């Protein structure tokens, strides 16, 4: 069974106003960083181990993504950052996503920051308590991979129910992949894939090369990248092709990341445009709430935290 993945909101609907804000409120950014940064840091730390700087999801996760029918289509979400949130909202609210997005957006605009924080906290609780938790996703993944016991259960489900389950798996993994690689790009290049991909679509060759270095699935999952690369292979622009090859052959991370969890926390804060506006004391409090070990990350006090942040900014400029 193959489903057509579409990360867009319905075409006749305009994206909510929240997407147009320059950045979320400080308290909300803090909450989201505490929630997502440790998980992204763990992914970065575990999945680049023994890969010499290459960042790739573990094979079992890759197989779930591929067999769900999502394939490489999640890269379409890089065209606009709201698409990534759209995948998450469609996962949480599959029945009427646009309505829920509008209600969510209207609520954020109309309420005080304290109430907004409570609203986001409830949304995160829904995400944690959703039926498609990590364990259930693994179960469905085993079903899709035809494990003997799960296969019997899978075959007993109606076709409509199978389609709903696969659609939910697609949306969750589209959000997870796009969100993770988006912040890897921000960490490595100082620009998200949601910045690099639109620039590449406008003909920026440097942005094209940087984007595929972070996520080479763009070359198979995105029509523009796939078609451009195919034309280049026919000899259309040897210099451009050589530049792409150079980036594809060069791991995104050249050296050892000493503090993967801390750097991902910086990247997520950076993504919310708050990294430079949080004080060292405030970031240390975030690290504590995110359960980052101060000694292991060499952030015993404010002065060390400032050094780590300066190192992060320097690496963005000269490369990891």
Backbone bond lengths (Angstrom), bond angles and torsions (degrees), N, CA, C in turn:
res aa  C-N    CA-C-N  psi(-1)  N-CA   C-N-CA  omega(-1)  CA-C   N-CA-C  phi
1 X - - - 1.471 - - 1.519 109.31 -
2 X 1.312 116.84 129.02 1.469 120.77 -179.47 1.521 108.62 -125.52
3 X 1.316 115.95 131.59 1.453 121.49 178.89 1.514 109.27 -111.69
4 X 1.310 115.99 150.30 1.463 120.80 178.34 1.517 108.92 -90.40
5 X 1.334 116.43 115.30 1.458 121.13 -178.08 1.512 110.26 -85.69
6 X 1.328 116.00 132.75 1.454 121.43 178.31 1.520 108.56 -135.54
7 X 1.344 118.26 109.93 1.447 120.72 -176.84 1.519 114.03 -79.89
8 X 1.337 117.93 -5.71 1.447 120.43 -175.77 1.515 112.14 -75.00
9 X 1.321 114.37 154.59 1.448 119.53 162.40 1.522 107.41 -71.77
10 X 1.327 116.08 163.06 1.453 118.36 177.85 1.524 109.95 -54.12
11 X 1.315 116.83 137.27 1.455 121.51 -169.15 1.524 113.56 -62.30
12 X 1.337 117.20 -27.51 1.458 118.09 -176.73 1.520 112.20 -86.26
13 X 1.344 117.13 -0.56 1.448 120.90 -179.24 1.512 109.95 -106.18
14 X 1.326 115.06 139.29 1.459 119.12 175.85 1.524 108.75 -87.13
15 X 1.319 116.00 144.10 1.464 119.41 178.96 1.517 109.84 -61.50
16 X 1.333 118.46 146.34 1.448 122.23 -178.74 1.517 112.78 -60.26
17 X 1.345 114.90 160.30 1.450 120.91 -175.87 1.520 112.95 -66.02
18 X 1.327 116.43 -24.04 1.458 119.07 -179.62 1.518 111.04 -54.93
19 X 1.332 116.55 -34.97 1.455 120.25 -178.07 1.522 111.79 -65.91
20 X 1.328 116.31 -22.71 1.455 119.77 -175.30 1.521 111.65 -88.36
21 X 1.366 118.57 -11.00 1.436 120.13 179.27 1.523 109.66 -66.30
22 X 1.350 115.49 148.17 1.458 119.11 -178.63 1.524 111.27 -66.84
23 X 1.319 116.70 -36.17 1.464 120.69 175.81 1.524 108.82 -166.30
24 X 1.325 115.45 157.42 1.452 120.18 179.54 1.520 109.40 -74.98
25 X 1.319 115.91 165.49 1.458 120.39 178.95 1.525 110.37 -62.12
26 X 1.310 114.80 154.80 1.461 121.46 -174.61 1.527 112.15 -58.92
27 X 1.323 116.50 -44.13 1.467 119.74 -177.44 1.522 111.57 -65.76
28 X 1.347 116.60 -36.06 1.458 120.63 179.36 1.526 110.22 -70.84
29 X 1.333 116.21 -41.70 1.459 119.91 176.90 1.525 109.81 -59.34
30 X 1.309 115.91 -41.89 1.468 120.47 -179.94 1.533 110.77 -61.40
31 X 1.323 115.70 -45.79 1.460 120.33 -179.94 1.525 111.53 -60.01
32 X 1.327 116.12 -45.58 1.461 120.73 -177.47 1.526 111.65 -68.32
33 X 1.319 116.35 -35.59 1.470 119.80 177.57 1.524 110.18 -64.47
34 X 1.327 116.51 -45.25 1.462 120.46 178.58 1.523 110.59 -60.65
35 X 1.335 115.81 -34.64 1.457 120.28 -177.25 1.529 112.02 -75.60
36 X 1.341 117.31 -48.27 1.460 120.83 -168.90 1.522 115.04 -97.11
37 X 1.321 118.33 -31.98 1.464 120.34 -173.67 1.527 113.54 -60.30
38 X 1.335 119.74 -45.11 1.475 117.99 -179.63 1.525 112.84 -61.35
39 X 1.340 117.01 -39.01 1.456 120.06 180.00 1.525 110.83 -66.45
40 X 1.336 116.67 -43.04 1.466 120.03 178.13 1.527 110.49 -64.66
41 X 1.330 116.45 -38.40 1.449 120.12 178.63 1.517 112.29 -64.33
42 X 1.331 115.55 -38.96 1.458 119.56 177.62 1.521 111.01 -65.28
43 X 1.340 115.44 -42.14 1.460 119.54 177.08 1.523 110.44 -59.16
44 X 1.330 115.95 -47.70 1.466 120.49 -179.37 1.525 111.07 -60.93
45 X 1.311 116.34 -43.91 1.453 120.51 -176.88 1.527 112.04 -67.69
46 X 1.328 116.21 -44.39 1.461 120.48 -176.41 1.516 112.84 -75.04
47 X 1.351 116.07 -42.68 1.455 119.39 -167.24 1.516 113.79 -87.43
48 X 1.341 116.97 -8.78 1.459 117.46 173.27 1.531 110.90 -101.20
49 X 1.320 116.45 -3.76 1.459 119.98 179.28 1.527 109.91 -60.91
50 X 1.320 114.37 133.48 1.466 122.54 178.77 1.533 112.59 60.78
51 X 1.338 117.25 22.55 1.469 119.97 178.58 1.530 111.41 -112.82
52 X 1.322 115.80 5.96 1.472 120.15 176.97 1.520 112.66 54.67
53 X 1.310 116.53 44.39 1.462 120.41 176.43 1.508 115.44 93.27
54 X 1.342 117.66 -9.35 1.454 120.26 177.40 1.518 109.68 -82.41
55 X 1.315 116.95 139.70 1.461 121.59 -179.19 1.520 108.48 -112.47
56 X 1.306 116.26 116.46 1.451 121.31 -177.37 1.517 109.15 -146.50
57 X 1.321 115.71 141.17 1.452 120.05 177.88 1.533 109.82 -67.18
58 X 1.348 116.80 154.67 1.465 119.08 177.69 1.522 110.68 -64.48
59 X 1.317 115.34 155.03 1.456 120.66 -172.04 1.521 112.88 -59.38
60 X 1.341 117.40 -37.79 1.457 118.64 -178.25 1.530 111.82 -64.53
61 X 1.342 116.39 -36.47 1.465 120.06 176.97 1.522 110.04 -70.20
62 X 1.328 116.61 -40.34 1.464 120.66 177.67 1.519 111.54 -59.93
63 X 1.321 116.46 -39.55 1.460 119.92 -178.84 1.524 111.94 -68.00
64 X 1.334 116.68 -38.48 1.470 119.57 177.04 1.519 109.58 -61.48
65 X 1.335 115.81 -45.92 1.464 119.92 -179.80 1.522 111.44 -59.74
66 X 1.306 116.48 -47.24 1.462 120.55 -176.18 1.525 111.68 -67.81
67 X 1.336 116.92 -45.03 1.455 120.30 -175.53 1.522 112.86 -76.47
68 X 1.338 116.89 -15.26 1.467 118.73 176.98 1.518 111.46 -72.98
69 X 1.329 116.46 -13.90 1.455 120.61 -175.49 1.520 112.84 97.57
70 X 1.350 116.19 -7.04 1.471 119.38 179.05 1.522 110.44 -68.86
71 X 1.331 116.11 -42.81 1.454 119.11 -178.50 1.520 111.39 57.91
72 X 1.321 116.35 -135.62 1.462 122.01 -179.63 1.527 112.63 -98.74
73 X 1.336 116.68 9.17 1.467 119.87 -174.93 1.517 113.33 -67.62
74 X 1.348 117.88 -15.28 1.467 120.08 179.54 1.523 111.97 -59.81
75 X 1.340 117.35 -22.65 1.473 120.24 -177.87 1.522 111.78 -64.43
76 X 1.332 117.97 -18.08 1.465 120.56 177.21 1.526 111.23 -62.43
77 X 1.325 116.96 -23.96 1.463 120.69 179.92 1.517 112.04 -66.80
78 X 1.342 117.10 -18.94 1.462 120.05 -179.62 1.527 112.76 -70.23
79 X 1.318 117.77 -14.66 1.461 119.66 -178.12 1.524 112.06 -64.55
80 X 1.325 117.18 -27.13 1.465 121.19 179.45 1.521 108.30 -156.93
81 X 1.309 117.34 129.49 1.462 120.45 -175.29 1.524 113.62 -57.45
82 X 1.348 120.04 -34.59 1.468 119.01 177.86 1.523 113.70 -57.40
83 X 1.329 117.56 -24.53 1.462 119.62 -179.77 1.524 111.47 -64.55
84 X 1.334 116.44 -32.41 1.458 119.60 179.81 1.519 109.81 -66.51
85 X 1.332 116.63 -46.46 1.464 120.31 175.95 1.522 110.66 -63.52
86 X 1.335 116.31 -35.21 1.460 120.02 178.73 1.521 111.19 -59.66
87 X 1.338 116.71 -40.25 1.472 119.98 178.31 1.522 110.84 -61.47
88 X 1.327 116.10 -42.30 1.462 119.77 179.34 1.518 111.10 -65.64
89 X 1.346 116.57 -43.90 1.460 120.17 -178.22 1.521 111.26 -67.80
90 X 1.321 117.27 -35.87 1.465 119.87 176.61 1.519 110.87 -67.29
91 X 1.323 116.03 -32.86 1.453 120.44 176.59 1.531 110.80 -67.08
92 X 1.355 115.99 -42.28 1.454 120.64 -178.83 1.516 112.73 -77.42
93 X 1.337 116.03 -34.38 1.472 121.12 -174.73 1.526 109.62 -129.22
94 X 1.334 118.10 69.75 1.467 120.61 -173.97 1.525 114.57 -67.99
95 X 1.328 117.88 -21.12 1.467 119.87 -173.56 1.523 112.61 -76.48
96 X 1.321 117.27 -41.49 1.467 119.87 -175.21 1.523 108.96 -150.16
97 X 1.322 115.43 71.19 1.459 120.91 -171.73 1.520 113.11 -61.73
98 X 1.329 117.40 -47.22 1.463 120.33 -175.99 1.527 110.71 -62.40
99 X 1.318 116.64 -41.25 1.463 120.26 178.93 1.519 110.15 -63.54
100 X 1.337 116.24 -44.43 1.456 120.33 -179.99 1.524 111.33 -64.55
101 X 1.330 116.55 -40.13 1.463 120.26 177.33 1.522 111.12 -61.26
102 X 1.331 115.98 -42.33 1.464 119.78 -179.92 1.525 110.62 -66.38
103 X 1.328 116.11 -42.37 1.455 119.64 178.56 1.524 110.27 -62.70
104 X 1.323 115.85 -42.90 1.459 121.14 178.97 1.519 110.88 -61.82
105 X 1.337 115.67 -44.57 1.457 121.40 -178.97 1.523 110.95 -66.51
106 X 1.328 116.83 -45.98 1.462 120.82 179.40 1.520 110.86 -60.60
107 X 1.335 115.33 -39.21 1.462 119.23 179.91 1.526 110.87 -65.33
108 X 1.328 116.60 -39.87 1.462 119.68 179.26 1.526 111.34 -64.68
109 X 1.319 115.98 -41.84 1.462 120.09 -177.44 1.526 111.23 -68.96
110 X 1.319 116.63 -36.63 1.463 121.15 -170.76 1.526 113.90 -86.77
111 X 1.319 119.02 -12.15 1.455 120.72 -172.95 1.520 112.38 -112.16
112 X 1.326 114.26 163.33 1.463 120.98 177.69 1.518 109.83 -72.94
113 X 1.333 115.94 164.25 1.465 120.01 -175.82 1.529 111.61 -59.48
114 X 1.327 117.26 -38.66 1.463 120.16 179.90 1.518 111.17 -61.11
115 X 1.335 115.61 -42.10 1.465 119.48 179.89 1.525 111.05 -71.45
116 X 1.328 116.32 -34.60 1.461 119.60 176.47 1.520 110.19 -61.73
117 X 1.327 115.65 -41.27 1.452 120.30 -179.67 1.525 110.54 -61.17
118 X 1.326 116.36 -42.42 1.467 120.25 178.68 1.525 110.65 -64.15
119 X 1.339 116.60 -37.67 1.457 120.95 179.33 1.525 111.03 -63.27
120 X 1.328 116.57 -45.24 1.462 120.63 179.11 1.524 110.63 -65.94
121 X 1.320 116.77 -38.29 1.468 120.30 178.18 1.525 110.65 -60.70
122 X 1.342 116.67 -40.94 1.463 120.02 177.99 1.524 110.70 -64.76
123 X 1.336 116.03 -39.11 1.461 119.82 178.55 1.518 111.20 -62.62
124 X 1.332 116.61 -41.83 1.461 120.43 179.09 1.522 111.19 -67.38
125 X 1.329 116.08 -34.72 1.468 119.22 176.50 1.519 110.46 -63.79
126 X 1.340 116.21 -38.84 1.464 120.41 177.67 1.523 110.11 -62.52
127 X 1.326 115.72 -40.43 1.460 120.08 179.83 1.530 110.65 -63.15
128 X 1.331 116.77 -42.24 1.461 120.57 -179.02 1.523 111.98 -68.97
129 X 1.338 116.08 -33.67 1.461 120.26 -175.48 1.511 113.55 -95.16
130 X 1.350 117.61 1.78 1.456 120.28 -177.02 1.523 111.26 -63.32
131 X 1.314 116.52 151.18 1.465 121.34 -178.98 1.518 112.24 -59.85
132 X 1.343 116.71 -31.26 1.467 119.34 179.82 1.523 109.50 -89.55
133 X 1.303 115.13 62.34 1.449 120.47 175.53 1.512 109.14 -75.27
134 X 1.315 115.83 178.06 1.468 119.41 -178.25 1.518 110.86 -58.47
135 X 1.352 116.47 -42.70 1.457 118.60 -177.11 1.511 111.87 -66.30
136 X 1.341 116.78 -39.81 1.459 118.33 -179.33 1.512 110.89 -71.80
137 X 1.339 116.73 -31.45 1.459 118.96 175.92 1.518 110.02 -64.83
138 X 1.315 116.89 -38.08 1.457 119.70 177.55 1.520 110.28 -64.65
139 X 1.342 116.69 -36.74 1.457 119.55 179.05 1.516 110.82 -64.92
140 X 1.334 116.22 -45.86 1.453 118.71 178.39 1.523 111.00 -66.15
141 X 1.337 115.65 -33.75 1.448 118.10 177.52 1.524 110.65 -63.41
142 X 1.317 116.55 -40.53 1.454 119.50 177.28 1.526 110.10 -64.52
143 X 1.349 116.53 -35.71 1.466 119.41 178.34 1.510 110.69 -62.92
144 X 1.333 115.15 -45.75 1.449 119.85 -178.29 1.518 110.39 -64.32
145 X 1.316 116.82 -34.73 1.464 120.72 178.99 1.525 111.74 -82.04
146 X 1.319 117.06 8.35 1.470 122.83 172.77 1.511 113.94 65.00
147 X 1.347 117.41 36.36 1.453 119.01 171.61 1.529 107.35 -63.66
148 X 1.287 116.62 142.89 1.467 121.41 -166.59 1.530 114.04 -55.53
149 X 1.329 117.70 -51.10 1.462 119.76 -176.57 1.522 111.39 -69.99
150 X 1.323 115.48 -46.86 1.455 119.61 -177.64 1.521 111.54 -66.54
151 X 1.329 116.73 -29.86 1.460 120.28 -179.47 1.527 111.11 -62.02
152 X 1.321 116.51 -38.09 1.466 119.57 179.00 1.521 110.59 -65.30
153 X 1.330 116.02 -41.97 1.463 119.60 177.76 1.526 110.68 -64.36
154 X 1.334 115.50 -40.67 1.464 120.82 -179.85 1.519 110.97 -61.67
155 X 1.316 116.74 -42.13 1.458 121.01 -178.26 1.526 112.65 -68.87
156 X 1.339 116.18 -21.52 1.455 119.32 179.82 1.522 112.84 -81.45
157 X 1.328 116.41 -10.92 1.464 121.44 -179.23 1.520 109.79 -84.37
158 X 1.325 116.04 144.24 1.461 120.07 178.88 1.514 110.47 -66.64
159 X 1.337 116.42 160.31 1.465 121.01 -179.71 1.525 110.98 -63.34
160 X 1.316 116.98 -37.63 1.467 120.03 178.72 1.525 110.78 -63.76
161 X 1.331 116.20 -41.38 1.458 119.97 -179.92 1.525 110.84 -68.11
162 X 1.320 116.55 -38.33 1.466 120.21 176.24 1.529 110.49 -60.29
163 X 1.324 115.02 -44.02 1.468 119.18 -179.29 1.525 111.09 -61.72
164 X 1.342 117.27 -39.77 1.463 120.99 179.74 1.522 110.79 -65.99
165 X 1.332 116.14 -43.23 1.463 120.33 -179.47 1.525 110.55 -63.99
166 X 1.329 116.61 -45.61 1.463 120.32 179.63 1.520 111.47 -63.51
167 X 1.322 116.61 -38.54 1.461 120.73 178.77 1.524 110.62 -63.17
168 X 1.328 117.13 -42.09 1.450 120.78 178.82 1.523 111.68 -65.62
169 X 1.330 116.22 -40.11 1.467 119.93 177.28 1.528 110.15 -63.03
170 X 1.328 116.48 -42.71 1.462 120.45 178.30 1.527 111.47 -58.02
171 X 1.319 116.81 -46.87 1.460 121.56 -176.58 1.526 111.22 -65.55
172 X 1.330 115.80 -42.81 1.454 118.52 179.97 1.516 111.32 -62.80
173 X 1.326 116.72 -46.69 1.463 119.94 -177.38 1.525 111.81 -72.49
174 X 1.321 117.17 -30.06 1.470 119.26 174.94 1.522 109.75 -62.84
175 X 1.329 116.53 -44.71 1.465 120.37 177.18 1.522 110.71 -63.15
176 X 1.320 117.02 -47.93 1.459 121.69 -175.37 1.524 111.63 -61.47
177 X 1.325 116.68 -48.90 1.466 121.03 -178.70 1.529 110.99 -64.93
178 X 1.335 115.81 -49.56 1.469 119.47 -175.80 1.521 110.89 -64.90
179 X 1.319 117.09 -41.42 1.465 120.69 -179.94 1.524 110.66 -63.78
180 X 1.326 116.58 -44.63 1.461 120.62 -177.50 1.525 111.44 -64.90
181 X 1.328 117.20 -53.40 1.463 120.03 -176.68 1.526 112.01 -68.74
182 X 1.323 116.96 -28.00 1.460 120.68 176.33 1.528 110.23 -59.91
183 X 1.323 116.17 -41.63 1.460 119.39 -178.50 1.526 112.46 -83.05
184 X 1.309 117.50 -23.86 1.464 119.05 171.11 1.531 109.00 -63.70
185 X 1.324 116.70 -42.48 1.468 120.81 178.19 1.518 111.02 -61.95
186 X 1.326 116.60 -41.25 1.465 120.16 179.28 1.522 110.38 -64.16
187 X 1.310 116.46 -39.12 1.459 120.98 179.72 1.525 111.22 -67.65
188 X 1.338 116.90 -43.78 1.467 121.34 -174.19 1.525 112.34 -81.39
189 X 1.331 116.79 -44.34 1.468 120.71 -172.87 1.533 114.20 -108.91
190 X 1.328 116.79 -7.62 1.460 118.82 -177.13 1.513 112.80 77.40
191 X 1.336 117.40 6.78 1.456 123.33 177.51 1.526 109.20 -140.14
192 X 1.325 116.24 138.69 1.456 120.12 177.90 1.526 110.21 -73.90
193 X 1.312 115.41 161.56 1.467 119.66 172.44 1.519 110.72 -63.35
194 X 1.322 116.99 -28.36 1.466 120.13 177.24 1.526 111.74 -72.15
195 X 1.321 117.32 -7.19 1.471 122.09 169.61 1.520 109.81 -100.63
196 X 1.323 116.50 -44.55 1.462 121.11 -176.21 1.527 112.57 -66.58
197 X 1.325 117.40 -42.44 1.469 119.70 -177.06 1.527 112.19 -65.12
198 X 1.343 120.14 -47.81 1.462 118.60 175.71 1.525 113.19 -58.49
199 X 1.343 117.44 -36.50 1.463 120.40 176.84 1.529 110.15 -64.79
200 X 1.322 116.48 -41.27 1.468 120.19 178.69 1.527 110.77 -63.38
201 X 1.323 116.29 -37.82 1.464 120.06 179.48 1.526 111.70 -65.44
202 X 1.335 116.33 -21.43 1.465 121.39 177.24 1.528 111.79 -89.89
203 X 1.338 116.65 3.18 1.458 120.13 176.76 1.506 115.51 101.55
204 X 1.347 117.75 7.95 1.456 120.92 -179.53 1.537 109.10 -78.20
205 X 1.319 116.60 107.89 1.461 121.08 -175.03 1.529 112.18 -69.87
206 X 1.323 116.52 -36.13 1.467 119.66 179.51 1.518 110.37 -64.02
207 X 1.337 116.73 -42.03 1.466 121.10 178.36 1.525 110.29 -64.53
208 X 1.323 116.14 -38.51 1.470 121.64 177.57 1.532 109.45 -57.97
209 X 1.333 116.58 -49.16 1.463 121.26 -177.85 1.527 111.76 -63.82
210 X 1.328 117.05 -43.30 1.459 120.59 -179.76 1.531 110.76 -64.40
211 X 1.320 116.24 -39.33 1.463 120.43 -177.86 1.530 111.24 -64.40
212 X 1.325 117.27 -47.18 1.472 119.65 -177.36 1.520 111.53 -72.15
213 X 1.325 117.38 -22.27 1.455 119.27 175.73 1.529 110.06 -66.45
214 X 1.321 116.81 -37.47 1.461 121.20 179.65 1.523 111.08 -77.33
215 X 1.324 117.00 -45.49 1.472 120.45 -178.56 1.525 108.96 -138.45
216 X 1.308 116.29 95.80 1.465 120.86 -177.39 1.523 112.36 -70.91
217 X 1.336 118.01 -10.03 1.462 119.78 176.01 1.527 111.81 -65.03
218 X 1.326 116.69 -12.95 1.465 119.91 172.89 1.524 110.79 -58.69
219 X 1.317 117.18 -32.72 1.461 121.26 -176.83 1.525 112.95 -71.74
220 X 1.315 116.42 -15.61 1.463 120.05 178.18 1.524 112.53 -115.84
221 X 1.339 117.42 -27.28 1.457 120.02 -174.25 1.506 115.72 -98.04
222 X 1.338 117.97 -15.82 1.469 120.63 -178.35 1.525 109.45 -112.20
223 X 1.324 117.77 123.59 1.476 120.41 -176.10 1.520 114.23 -54.33
224 X 1.337 117.35 -43.59 1.473 119.62 -177.71 1.525 110.80 -64.94
225 X 1.306 116.96 -46.99 1.459 120.77 -179.31 1.526 110.42 -65.27
226 X 1.329 116.16 -41.91 1.470 120.40 -179.50 1.525 111.27 -64.28
227 X 1.330 116.80 -45.93 1.467 120.54 -178.33 1.528 111.57 -69.07
228 X 1.315 116.19 -40.06 1.463 119.89 178.86 1.525 110.72 -62.05
229 X 1.317 115.85 -45.67 1.466 120.41 -179.32 1.529 110.80 -64.46
230 X 1.329 116.66 -39.00 1.471 120.26 179.15 1.522 110.78 -63.33
231 X 1.340 116.74 -40.69 1.470 119.70 178.63 1.525 111.19 -66.00
232 X 1.328 116.08 -38.85 1.453 119.91 -178.90 1.531 111.06 -64.90
233 X 1.315 116.00 -32.34 1.471 119.74 179.42 1.519 112.08 -67.43
234 X 1.326 117.55 -15.93 1.464 121.14 177.46 1.526 111.90 -88.89
235 X 1.332 116.93 0.85 1.456 120.70 177.10 1.510 114.78 97.46
236 X 1.344 117.78 16.44 1.469 121.00 -176.21 1.525 112.45 -64.90
237 X 1.324 117.32 -43.28 1.467 121.29 -177.44 1.530 108.62 -145.96
238 X 1.324 118.01 83.72 1.470 121.98 -175.71 1.531 114.01 -56.53
239 X 1.317 116.54 -35.47 1.463 119.80 -178.49 1.531 110.70 -66.30
240 X 1.337 115.93 -43.64 1.451 120.76 178.52 1.528 110.26 -64.67
241 X 1.318 116.97 -43.21 1.458 121.52 179.30 1.535 110.53 -61.23
242 X 1.318 116.45 -40.44 1.459 120.42 179.11 1.524 110.54 -64.15
243 X 1.332 116.95 -38.57 1.465 121.04 178.97 1.526 110.89 -65.33
244 X 1.328 116.34 -40.80 1.468 120.50 177.70 1.522 109.91 -63.22
245 X 1.323 116.02 -46.65 1.460 120.72 -179.62 1.526 111.22 -59.65
246 X 1.323 115.79 -39.17 1.459 120.57 179.43 1.516 111.19 -61.80
247 X 1.333 116.27 -43.00 1.462 120.48 179.64 1.530 111.42 -70.86
248 X 1.315 116.68 -37.47 1.470 119.82 179.35 1.521 111.62 -67.48
249 X 1.316 116.60 -30.30 1.462 120.97 -179.01 1.525 112.84 -87.63
250 X 1.322 116.34 -5.42 1.460 120.65 -178.13 1.521 109.55 -109.37
251 X 1.322 119.03 117.64 1.467 120.72 179.82 1.526 111.00 -56.90
252 X 1.326 117.72 143.61 1.466 120.00 178.46 1.527 112.16 -57.47
253 X 1.322 115.80 -33.06 1.463 120.83 -178.50 1.520 108.62 -115.13
254 X 1.319 116.19 108.17 1.454 121.49 -175.01 1.524 112.47 -78.38
255 X 1.318 115.55 -39.06 1.458 119.33 -178.01 1.512 111.47 -109.45
256 X 1.301 114.96 -174.62 1.456 120.92 -179.69 1.519 109.96 -81.44
257 X 1.323 116.64 131.30 1.464 120.92 174.19 1.523 107.23 -84.59
258 X 1.305 116.43 111.91 1.462 119.99 -176.09 1.516 111.74 -71.99
259 X 1.331 116.22 -33.14 1.458 120.10 -173.63 1.533 110.38 -131.55
260 X 1.323 118.61 70.52 1.465 120.92 -175.02 1.522 114.11 -59.55
261 X 1.323 117.54 -43.07 1.466 119.96 -179.13 1.526 110.69 -65.63
262 X 1.329 116.42 -42.62 1.463 120.59 179.94 1.525 110.65 -65.76
263 X 1.326 117.10 -42.94 1.459 119.96 -179.11 1.535 111.69 -66.67
264 X 1.332 116.62 -34.92 1.463 118.07 175.97 1.520 110.50 -69.77
265 X 1.321 117.49 -33.74 1.465 119.72 174.39 1.525 110.21 -63.12
266 X 1.338 116.30 -43.26 1.463 119.90 175.39 1.529 110.77 -60.01
267 X 1.344 116.10 -42.34 1.466 120.16 -177.15 1.521 111.81 -64.62
268 X 1.330 117.03 -41.08 1.462 119.93 179.58 1.528 110.01 -68.08
269 X 1.326 117.01 -42.72 1.472 120.07 174.81 1.523 110.62 -60.26
270 X 1.325 115.26 -41.51 1.461 121.52 178.29 1.526 110.59 -62.23
271 X 1.322 115.36 -38.97 1.459 119.53 178.88 1.506 113.08 -62.69
272 X 1.325 115.66 -31.21 1.464 120.57 176.98 1.527 112.03 -88.06
273 X 1.343 116.56 3.24 1.465 123.50 178.68 1.527 112.89 63.99
274 X 1.328 115.44 34.17 1.461 119.82 -179.07 1.528 112.66 -118.96
275 X 1.301 119.42 -4.98 1.462 120.86 -172.63 1.525 112.40 -57.02
276 X 1.317 117.29 -44.18 1.462 120.22 -176.23 1.522 113.05 -81.69
277 X 1.339 117.28 -13.18 1.462 120.47 -177.62 1.522 113.21 -100.67
278 X 1.323 117.37 -10.66 1.462 119.89 170.73 1.527 108.36 -80.30
279 X 1.313 117.55 135.26 1.460 119.98 175.10 1.524 109.31 -72.63
280 X 1.327 115.54 163.97 1.460 119.62 178.58 1.528 110.82 -59.90
281 X 1.321 116.19 -39.03 1.467 120.21 178.69 1.522 111.05 -63.51
282 X 1.328 116.66 -41.55 1.462 120.52 179.89 1.528 111.52 -65.59
283 X 1.328 116.50 -39.37 1.464 119.08 179.20 1.524 110.41 -68.74
284 X 1.321 117.34 -37.01 1.461 119.90 176.32 1.527 110.67 -61.44
285 X 1.325 117.05 -39.05 1.465 120.47 176.99 1.523 110.81 -64.20
286 X 1.336 116.48 -39.76 1.464 120.61 176.74 1.522 109.88 -62.56
287 X 1.331 116.30 -44.56 1.471 120.84 179.04 1.520 110.86 -59.42
288 X 1.323 116.21 -41.49 1.462 119.91 178.94 1.525 110.99 -63.13
289 X 1.330 116.71 -44.47 1.462 120.41 179.96 1.521 111.36 -67.33
290 X 1.342 116.59 -31.14 1.465 120.77 177.97 1.533 111.68 -83.71
291 X 1.335 116.06 1.89 1.463 122.66 177.01 1.526 112.91 63.54
292 X 1.313 115.65 38.21 1.453 120.34 172.25 1.530 108.09 -86.85
293 X 1.306 116.31 129.38 1.450 121.22 -179.46 1.529 109.71 -72.30
294 X 1.326 115.77 121.41 1.466 119.55 -177.01 1.526 111.87 -63.43
295 X 1.329 116.92 -41.78 1.464 119.85 -177.32 1.524 111.06 -68.12
296 X 1.333 117.71 -44.92 1.464 120.82 -178.89 1.516 111.46 -63.39
297 X 1.321 117.36 -32.12 1.462 121.31 -178.66 1.528 112.83 -96.50
298 X 1.339 115.74 5.19 1.471 121.57 178.02 1.527 111.22 53.73
299 X 1.332 114.03 49.98 1.470 120.36 176.46 1.531 108.22 -130.50
300 X 1.329 115.46 51.00 1.454 120.35 -175.69 1.526 112.68 -62.33
301 X 1.346 117.01 -29.70 1.467 119.82 178.86 1.521 109.13 -149.24
302 X 1.334 115.31 -175.93 1.466 120.73 -174.83 1.525 112.50 -61.04
303 X 1.324 117.34 -38.76 1.468 119.60 -177.64 1.522 111.31 -65.22
304 X 1.324 117.04 -39.41 1.464 120.20 177.55 1.529 110.72 -68.27
305 X 1.332 116.22 -37.62 1.464 119.58 178.95 1.521 110.25 -62.27
306 X 1.325 116.30 -42.13 1.470 120.55 178.76 1.532 110.44 -61.86
307 X 1.333 116.92 -40.33 1.467 120.83 177.74 1.534 110.85 -61.87
308 X 1.335 116.19 -44.27 1.469 119.73 179.98 1.523 110.90 -63.23
309 X 1.328 116.74 -39.22 1.466 119.55 179.63 1.525 110.65 -67.26
310 X 1.311 117.56 -39.58 1.460 120.68 177.00 1.524 110.98 -64.91
311 X 1.333 116.91 -38.86 1.466 120.62 176.74 1.518 111.01 -62.32
312 X 1.321 116.27 -41.32 1.471 121.52 178.83 1.532 110.29 -60.81
313 X 1.326 116.60 -46.91 1.470 120.65 179.80 1.527 110.77 -63.92
314 X 1.310 117.14 -38.91 1.461 120.28 179.82 1.521 110.76 -65.07
315 X 1.321 116.40 -42.89 1.464 120.84 179.68 1.513 111.38 -64.55
316 X 1.330 118.00 -32.13 1.454 120.38 176.03 1.526 111.26 -61.44
317 X 1.328 116.00 -32.27 1.453 120.94 -176.59 1.536 111.93 -84.84
318 X 1.333 116.30 -40.37 1.472 119.57 -173.88 1.522 112.26 -101.23
319 X 1.350 116.73 -12.19 1.463 119.64 179.30 1.518 111.85 103.95
320 X 1.326 114.96 148.21 1.458 120.83 178.95 1.538 110.25 -86.66
